[in-house]
Structures are given as structure tokens and as C-alpha cells.
Amino acid sequence: MLHPSYSDLMKVVNSEVEPGEAKVVNSRYSIVMATAKRARQIISGDEPLVNGAGKKPLSVAVEELNESKIKILSDDEEE
């Protein structure tokens, strides 16, 4: 089981969205894709932004997202 849950991660990611604005993340798929991308970055040599000693890259990526160390950008922000 994933700790924190998908719904908790979605709340963290969308916490900075103002009322009336579109949410950054609307589905579990977005969370999975973002954490997988970050895990690949860590595997490629990027330094973890949290204590990752003895943890798998995906677990580190989930922890980084939960602690707001990384941010998921909307399509508008990526450009």
C-alpha cells in the first residue's frame, strides 16, 4: 500500500491552487507519471531532495512530492 495515499498526494499538489482555478492534478495517473519521472531522474544521478538512504528511488520521489520538495507543473507552466 502506498503511504501517503493518492488522495493525500493530490491534496498536497493542489494545495497552492486558488479557488476557482483548475487543479494541477485531477487523477492518480498524473501522480504516478510525476513520481515515475522523478524516480528516473534520481536513478540517472540527480540528488534526492529528502533523506533517501536505503530507500528505492520511487519511494524517495513519493516522499519528495508529499513534502512539497518537488512540484508538478501544469501544461501551461511547462511552456
Backbone as XML, in Angstrom:
<?xml version="1.0"?>
<chain id="A" units="angstrom">
  <residue number="1" name="MET">
    <atom name="N" x="0.842" y="-1.175" z="0.000"/>
    <atom name="CA" x="0.000" y="0.000" z="0.000"/>
    <atom name="C" x="0.893" y="1.246" z="0.000"/>
  </residue>
  <residue number="2" name="LEU">
    <atom name="N" x="0.459" y="2.219" z="-0.733"/>
    <atom name="CA" x="1.215" y="3.460" z="-0.860"/>
    <atom name="C" x="0.921" y="4.377" z="0.312"/>
  </residue>
  <residue number="3" name="HIS">
    <atom name="N" x="1.967" y="4.813" z="0.965"/>
    <atom name="CA" x="1.824" y="5.798" z="2.047"/>
    <atom name="C" x="2.666" y="6.993" z="1.673"/>
  </residue>
  <residue number="4" name="PRO">
    <atom name="N" x="2.155" y="8.133" z="1.570"/>
    <atom name="CA" x="0.768" y="8.557" z="1.748"/>
    <atom name="C" x="-0.106" y="8.074" z="0.593"/>
  </residue>
  <residue number="5" name="SER">
    <atom name="N" x="-1.405" y="8.170" z="0.775"/>
    <atom name="CA" x="-2.340" y="7.698" z="-0.243"/>
    <atom name="C" x="-2.348" y="8.653" z="-1.443"/>
  </residue>
  <residue number="6" name="TYR">
    <atom name="N" x="-2.909" y="8.170" z="-2.540"/>
    <atom name="CA" x="-3.034" y="9.013" z="-3.736"/>
    <atom name="C" x="-3.825" y="10.281" z="-3.434"/>
  </residue>
  <residue number="7" name="SER">
    <atom name="N" x="-4.907" y="10.135" z="-2.681"/>
    <atom name="CA" x="-5.730" y="11.315" z="-2.388"/>
    <atom name="C" x="-4.961" y="12.326" z="-1.545"/>
  </residue>
  <residue number="8" name="ASP">
    <atom name="N" x="-4.123" y="11.854" z="-0.615"/>
    <atom name="CA" x="-3.298" y="12.773" z="0.171"/>
    <atom name="C" x="-2.289" y="13.499" z="-0.719"/>
  </residue>
  <residue number="9" name="LEU">
    <atom name="N" x="-1.671" y="12.770" z="-1.639"/>
    <atom name="CA" x="-0.713" y="13.392" z="-2.558"/>
    <atom name="C" x="-1.397" y="14.411" z="-3.464"/>
  </residue>
  <residue number="10" name="MET">
    <atom name="N" x="-2.605" y="14.097" z="-3.905"/>
    <atom name="CA" x="-3.343" y="15.038" z="-4.750"/>
    <atom name="C" x="-3.663" y="16.321" z="-3.985"/>
  </residue>
  <residue number="11" name="LYS">
    <atom name="N" x="-3.979" y="16.199" z="-2.704"/>
    <atom name="CA" x="-4.254" y="17.379" z="-1.882"/>
    <atom name="C" x="-3.007" y="18.245" z="-1.742"/>
  </residue>
  <residue number="12" name="VAL">
    <atom name="N" x="-1.855" y="17.608" z="-1.550"/>
    <atom name="CA" x="-0.599" y="18.349" z="-1.412"/>
    <atom name="C" x="-0.287" y="19.093" z="-2.697"/>
  </residue>
  <residue number="13" name="VAL">
    <atom name="N" x="-0.403" y="18.411" z="-3.826"/>
    <atom name="CA" x="-0.078" y="19.011" z="-5.112"/>
    <atom name="C" x="-1.012" y="20.170" z="-5.431"/>
  </residue>
  <residue number="14" name="ASN">
    <atom name="N" x="-2.282" y="20.016" z="-5.110"/>
    <atom name="CA" x="-3.280" y="21.047" z="-5.420"/>
    <atom name="C" x="-3.437" y="22.081" z="-4.318"/>
  </residue>
  <residue number="15" name="SER">
    <atom name="N" x="-2.615" y="22.034" z="-3.283"/>
    <atom name="CA" x="-2.786" y="22.929" z="-2.135"/>
    <atom name="C" x="-2.555" y="24.406" z="-2.479"/>
  </residue>
  <residue number="16" name="GLU">
    <atom name="N" x="-1.758" y="24.693" z="-3.485"/>
    <atom name="CA" x="-1.459" y="26.088" z="-3.836"/>
    <atom name="C" x="-2.412" y="26.655" z="-4.880"/>
  </residue>
  <residue number="17" name="VAL">
    <atom name="N" x="-3.376" y="25.855" z="-5.313"/>
    <atom name="CA" x="-4.328" y="26.308" z="-6.324"/>
    <atom name="C" x="-5.378" y="27.188" z="-5.657"/>
  </residue>
  <residue number="18" name="GLU">
    <atom name="N" x="-5.576" y="28.361" z="-6.244"/>
    <atom name="CA" x="-6.574" y="29.292" z="-5.720"/>
    <atom name="C" x="-7.981" y="28.789" z="-6.043"/>
  </residue>
  <residue number="19" name="PRO">
    <atom name="N" x="-8.962" y="29.118" z="-5.201"/>
    <atom name="CA" x="-10.340" y="28.720" z="-5.502"/>
    <atom name="C" x="-10.779" y="29.266" z="-6.857"/>
  </residue>
  <residue number="20" name="GLY">
    <atom name="N" x="-11.399" y="28.410" z="-7.649"/>
    <atom name="CA" x="-11.846" y="28.801" z="-8.977"/>
    <atom name="C" x="-10.861" y="28.463" z="-10.076"/>
  </residue>
  <residue number="21" name="GLU">
    <atom name="N" x="-9.601" y="28.222" z="-9.741"/>
    <atom name="CA" x="-8.599" y="27.842" z="-10.736"/>
    <atom name="C" x="-8.670" y="26.336" z="-10.985"/>
  </residue>
  <residue number="22" name="ALA">
    <atom name="N" x="-8.171" y="25.920" z="-12.127"/>
    <atom name="CA" x="-8.123" y="24.500" z="-12.449"/>
    <atom name="C" x="-7.078" y="23.802" z="-11.591"/>
  </residue>
  <residue number="23" name="LYS">
    <atom name="N" x="-7.394" y="22.608" z="-11.146"/>
    <atom name="CA" x="-6.453" y="21.837" z="-10.334"/>
    <atom name="C" x="-5.286" y="21.385" z="-11.201"/>
  </residue>
  <residue number="24" name="VAL">
    <atom name="N" x="-4.122" y="21.263" z="-10.583"/>
    <atom name="CA" x="-2.933" y="20.808" z="-11.294"/>
    <atom name="C" x="-3.065" y="19.321" z="-11.595"/>
  </residue>
  <residue number="25" name="VAL">
    <atom name="N" x="-3.556" y="18.560" z="-10.611"/>
    <atom name="CA" x="-3.679" y="17.111" z="-10.732"/>
    <atom name="C" x="-5.136" y="16.730" z="-10.520"/>
  </residue>
  <residue number="26" name="ASN">
    <atom name="N" x="-5.675" y="15.949" z="-11.457"/>
    <atom name="CA" x="-7.058" y="15.504" z="-11.345"/>
    <atom name="C" x="-7.191" y="13.997" z="-11.226"/>
  </residue>
  <residue number="27" name="SER">
    <atom name="N" x="-6.077" y="13.277" z="-11.350"/>
    <atom name="CA" x="-6.181" y="11.823" z="-11.360"/>
    <atom name="C" x="-4.946" y="11.173" z="-10.753"/>
  </residue>
  <residue number="28" name="ARG">
    <atom name="N" x="-5.105" y="9.911" z="-10.411"/>
    <atom name="CA" x="-3.984" y="9.124" z="-9.901"/>
    <atom name="C" x="-2.908" y="8.981" z="-10.964"/>
  </residue>
  <residue number="29" name="TYR">
    <atom name="N" x="-3.333" y="8.911" z="-12.198"/>
    <atom name="CA" x="-2.397" y="8.762" z="-13.312"/>
    <atom name="C" x="-1.350" y="9.872" z="-13.304"/>
  </residue>
  <residue number="30" name="SER">
    <atom name="N" x="-1.776" y="11.099" z="-13.053"/>
    <atom name="CA" x="-0.846" y="12.234" z="-13.014"/>
    <atom name="C" x="0.184" y="12.065" z="-11.907"/>
  </residue>
  <residue number="31" name="ILE">
    <atom name="N" x="-0.262" y="11.578" z="-10.753"/>
    <atom name="CA" x="0.651" y="11.330" z="-9.629"/>
    <atom name="C" x="1.653" y="10.247" z="-10.003"/>
  </residue>
  <residue number="32" name="VAL">
    <atom name="N" x="1.168" y="9.174" z="-10.604"/>
    <atom name="CA" x="2.038" y="8.056" z="-10.989"/>
    <atom name="C" x="3.074" y="8.519" z="-12.007"/>
  </residue>
  <residue number="33" name="MET">
    <atom name="N" x="2.652" y="9.269" z="-13.007"/>
    <atom name="CA" x="3.580" y="9.731" z="-14.037"/>
    <atom name="C" x="4.636" y="10.679" z="-13.461"/>
  </residue>
  <residue number="34" name="ALA">
    <atom name="N" x="4.209" y="11.581" z="-12.579"/>
    <atom name="CA" x="5.150" y="12.541" z="-11.989"/>
    <atom name="C" x="6.174" y="11.847" z="-11.104"/>
  </residue>
  <residue number="35" name="THR">
    <atom name="N" x="5.728" y="10.925" z="-10.271"/>
    <atom name="CA" x="6.674" y="10.244" z="-9.385"/>
    <atom name="C" x="7.588" y="9.309" z="-10.169"/>
  </residue>
  <residue number="36" name="ALA">
    <atom name="N" x="7.078" y="8.686" z="-11.217"/>
    <atom name="CA" x="7.923" y="7.821" z="-12.048"/>
    <atom name="C" x="9.004" y="8.640" z="-12.754"/>
  </residue>
  <residue number="37" name="LYS">
    <atom name="N" x="8.624" y="9.803" z="-13.245"/>
    <atom name="CA" x="9.605" y="10.680" z="-13.912"/>
    <atom name="C" x="10.683" y="11.105" z="-12.932"/>
  </residue>
  <residue number="38" name="ARG">
    <atom name="N" x="10.291" y="11.490" z="-11.724"/>
    <atom name="CA" x="11.268" y="11.909" z="-10.719"/>
    <atom name="C" x="12.151" y="10.734" z="-10.303"/>
  </residue>
  <residue number="39" name="ALA">
    <atom name="N" x="11.579" y="9.544" z="-10.181"/>
    <atom name="CA" x="12.370" y="8.365" z="-9.826"/>
    <atom name="C" x="13.425" y="8.087" z="-10.894"/>
  </residue>
  <residue number="40" name="ARG">
    <atom name="N" x="13.068" y="8.255" z="-12.170"/>
    <atom name="CA" x="14.049" y="8.079" z="-13.246"/>
    <atom name="C" x="15.162" y="9.115" z="-13.160"/>
  </residue>
  <residue number="41" name="GLN">
    <atom name="N" x="14.815" y="10.346" z="-12.762"/>
    <atom name="CA" x="15.832" y="11.383" z="-12.593"/>
    <atom name="C" x="16.805" y="11.002" z="-11.475"/>
  </residue>
  <residue number="42" name="ILE">
    <atom name="N" x="16.277" y="10.464" z="-10.397"/>
    <atom name="CA" x="17.126" y="10.050" z="-9.268"/>
    <atom name="C" x="18.028" y="8.897" z="-9.693"/>
  </residue>
  <residue number="43" name="ILE">
    <atom name="N" x="17.475" y="7.940" z="-10.430"/>
    <atom name="CA" x="18.274" y="6.818" z="-10.928"/>
    <atom name="C" x="19.393" y="7.325" z="-11.839"/>
  </residue>
  <residue number="44" name="SER">
    <atom name="N" x="19.114" y="8.373" z="-12.605"/>
    <atom name="CA" x="20.105" y="8.928" z="-13.537"/>
    <atom name="C" x="21.180" y="9.758" z="-12.849"/>
  </residue>
  <residue number="45" name="GLY">
    <atom name="N" x="21.029" y="9.978" z="-11.545"/>
    <atom name="CA" x="22.085" y="10.676" z="-10.819"/>
    <atom name="C" x="21.679" y="11.950" z="-10.116"/>
  </residue>
  <residue number="46" name="ASP">
    <atom name="N" x="20.450" y="12.421" z="-10.280"/>
    <atom name="CA" x="20.006" y="13.612" z="-9.544"/>
    <atom name="C" x="20.016" y="13.329" z="-8.048"/>
  </residue>
  <residue number="47" name="GLU">
    <atom name="N" x="20.394" y="14.327" z="-7.281"/>
    <atom name="CA" x="20.420" y="14.188" z="-5.831"/>
    <atom name="C" x="19.000" y="14.197" z="-5.266"/>
  </residue>
  <residue number="48" name="PRO">
    <atom name="N" x="18.688" y="13.254" z="-4.367"/>
    <atom name="CA" x="17.379" y="13.291" z="-3.702"/>
    <atom name="C" x="17.256" y="14.546" z="-2.841"/>
  </residue>
  <residue number="49" name="LEU">
    <atom name="N" x="16.050" y="15.091" z="-2.780"/>
    <atom name="CA" x="15.795" y="16.302" z="-2.004"/>
    <atom name="C" x="15.363" y="15.983" z="-0.577"/>
  </residue>
  <residue number="50" name="VAL">
    <atom name="N" x="15.242" y="14.691" z="-0.260"/>
    <atom name="CA" x="14.943" y="14.229" z="1.095"/>
    <atom name="C" x="15.947" y="13.132" z="1.420"/>
  </residue>
  <residue number="51" name="ASN">
    <atom name="N" x="15.983" y="12.710" z="2.666"/>
    <atom name="CA" x="16.890" y="11.639" z="3.057"/>
    <atom name="C" x="16.454" y="10.347" z="2.386"/>
  </residue>
  <residue number="52" name="GLY">
    <atom name="N" x="17.237" y="9.891" z="1.428"/>
    <atom name="CA" x="16.870" y="8.705" z="0.667"/>
    <atom name="C" x="17.710" y="7.497" z="0.983"/>
  </residue>
  <residue number="53" name="ALA">
    <atom name="N" x="18.433" y="7.529" z="2.085"/>
    <atom name="CA" x="19.318" y="6.420" z="2.430"/>
    <atom name="C" x="18.524" y="5.129" z="2.604"/>
  </residue>
  <residue number="54" name="GLY">
    <atom name="N" x="18.884" y="4.121" z="1.811"/>
    <atom name="CA" x="18.267" y="2.809" z="1.928"/>
    <atom name="C" x="16.876" y="2.706" z="1.328"/>
  </residue>
  <residue number="55" name="LYS">
    <atom name="N" x="16.428" y="3.743" z="0.632"/>
    <atom name="CA" x="15.094" y="3.721" z="0.032"/>
    <atom name="C" x="15.202" y="3.582" z="-1.479"/>
  </residue>
  <residue number="56" name="LYS">
    <atom name="N" x="14.175" y="3.009" z="-2.058"/>
    <atom name="CA" x="14.115" y="2.891" z="-3.509"/>
    <atom name="C" x="13.789" y="4.260" z="-4.109"/>
  </residue>
  <residue number="57" name="PRO">
    <atom name="N" x="14.233" y="4.507" z="-5.346"/>
    <atom name="CA" x="14.003" y="5.815" z="-5.975"/>
    <atom name="C" x="12.536" y="6.233" z="-6.020"/>
  </residue>
  <residue number="58" name="LEU">
    <atom name="N" x="11.624" y="5.309" z="-6.249"/>
    <atom name="CA" x="10.211" y="5.672" z="-6.295"/>
    <atom name="C" x="9.721" y="6.120" z="-4.924"/>
  </residue>
  <residue number="59" name="SER">
    <atom name="N" x="10.157" y="5.462" z="-3.879"/>
    <atom name="CA" x="9.775" y="5.865" z="-2.520"/>
    <atom name="C" x="10.297" y="7.257" z="-2.199"/>
  </residue>
  <residue number="60" name="VAL">
    <atom name="N" x="11.501" y="7.550" z="-2.646"/>
    <atom name="CA" x="12.081" y="8.881" z="-2.441"/>
    <atom name="C" x="11.262" y="9.926" z="-3.202"/>
  </residue>
  <residue number="61" name="ALA">
    <atom name="N" x="10.885" y="9.609" z="-4.432"/>
    <atom name="CA" x="10.103" y="10.541" z="-5.241"/>
    <atom name="C" x="8.747" y="10.831" z="-4.604"/>
  </residue>
  <residue number="62" name="VAL">
    <atom name="N" x="8.092" y="9.805" z="-4.066"/>
    <atom name="CA" x="6.804" y="9.994" z="-3.399"/>
    <atom name="C" x="6.979" y="10.868" z="-2.163"/>
  </residue>
  <residue number="63" name="GLU">
    <atom name="N" x="8.041" y="10.629" z="-1.401"/>
    <atom name="CA" x="8.303" y="11.431" z="-0.208"/>
    <atom name="C" x="8.583" y="12.890" z="-0.582"/>
  </residue>
  <residue number="64" name="GLU">
    <atom name="N" x="9.353" y="13.106" z="-1.652"/>
    <atom name="CA" x="9.628" y="14.469" z="-2.113"/>
    <atom name="C" x="8.335" y="15.189" z="-2.492"/>
  </residue>
  <residue number="65" name="LEU">
    <atom name="N" x="7.456" y="14.490" z="-3.183"/>
    <atom name="CA" x="6.183" y="15.093" z="-3.582"/>
    <atom name="C" x="5.321" y="15.394" z="-2.364"/>
  </residue>
  <residue number="66" name="ASN">
    <atom name="N" x="5.283" y="14.473" z="-1.420"/>
    <atom name="CA" x="4.471" y="14.659" z="-0.212"/>
    <atom name="C" x="4.967" y="15.826" z="0.634"/>
  </residue>
  <residue number="67" name="GLU">
    <atom name="N" x="6.269" y="16.067" z="0.640"/>
    <atom name="CA" x="6.845" y="17.162" z="1.430"/>
    <atom name="C" x="6.966" y="18.459" z="0.617"/>
  </residue>
  <residue number="68" name="SER">
    <atom name="N" x="6.371" y="18.474" z="-0.554"/>
    <atom name="CA" x="6.384" y="19.644" z="-1.447"/>
    <atom name="C" x="7.790" y="20.084" z="-1.830"/>
  </residue>
  <residue number="69" name="LYS">
    <atom name="N" x="8.706" y="19.141" z="-1.915"/>
    <atom name="CA" x="10.071" y="19.438" z="-2.365"/>
    <atom name="C" x="10.134" y="19.516" z="-3.888"/>
  </residue>
  <residue number="70" name="ILE">
    <atom name="N" x="9.190" y="18.833" z="-4.548"/>
    <atom name="CA" x="9.070" y="18.921" z="-5.997"/>
    <atom name="C" x="7.654" y="19.377" z="-6.313"/>
  </residue>
  <residue number="71" name="LYS">
    <atom name="N" x="7.477" y="19.901" z="-7.510"/>
    <atom name="CA" x="6.186" y="20.447" z="-7.899"/>
    <atom name="C" x="5.812" y="19.888" z="-9.262"/>
  </residue>
  <residue number="72" name="ILE">
    <atom name="N" x="4.549" y="19.534" z="-9.410"/>
    <atom name="CA" x="4.038" y="19.100" z="-10.705"/>
    <atom name="C" x="3.551" y="20.350" z="-11.420"/>
  </residue>
  <residue number="73" name="LEU">
    <atom name="N" x="4.075" y="20.575" z="-12.616"/>
    <atom name="CA" x="3.691" y="21.754" z="-13.393"/>
    <atom name="C" x="2.519" y="21.430" z="-14.279"/>
  </residue>
  <residue number="74" name="SER">
    <atom name="N" x="1.621" y="22.371" z="-14.426"/>
    <atom name="CA" x="0.518" y="22.204" z="-15.364"/>
    <atom name="C" x="1.072" y="22.368" z="-16.772"/>
  </residue>
  <residue number="75" name="ASP">
    <atom name="N" x="0.263" y="22.052" z="-17.763"/>
    <atom name="CA" x="0.707" y="22.172" z="-19.150"/>
    <atom name="C" x="1.090" y="23.596" z="-19.494"/>
  </residue>
  <residue number="76" name="ASP">
    <atom name="N" x="0.375" y="24.568" z="-18.936"/>
    <atom name="CA" x="0.670" y="25.981" z="-19.206"/>
    <atom name="C" x="2.023" y="26.391" z="-18.644"/>
  </residue>
  <residue number="77" name="GLU">
    <atom name="N" x="2.368" y="25.881" z="-17.464"/>
    <atom name="CA" x="3.623" y="26.247" z="-16.801"/>
    <atom name="C" x="4.835" y="25.615" z="-17.466"/>
  </residue>
  <residue number="78" name="GLU">
    <atom name="N" x="4.661" y="24.469" z="-18.124"/>
    <atom name="CA" x="5.776" y="23.780" z="-18.760"/>
    <atom name="C" x="6.309" y="24.562" z="-19.943"/>
  </residue>
  <residue number="79" name="GLU">
    <atom name="N" x="5.440" y="25.269" z="-20.616"/>
    <atom name="CA" x="5.864" y="26.021" z="-21.803"/>
    <atom name="C" x="6.550" y="27.263" z="-21.340"/>
  </residue>
</chain>
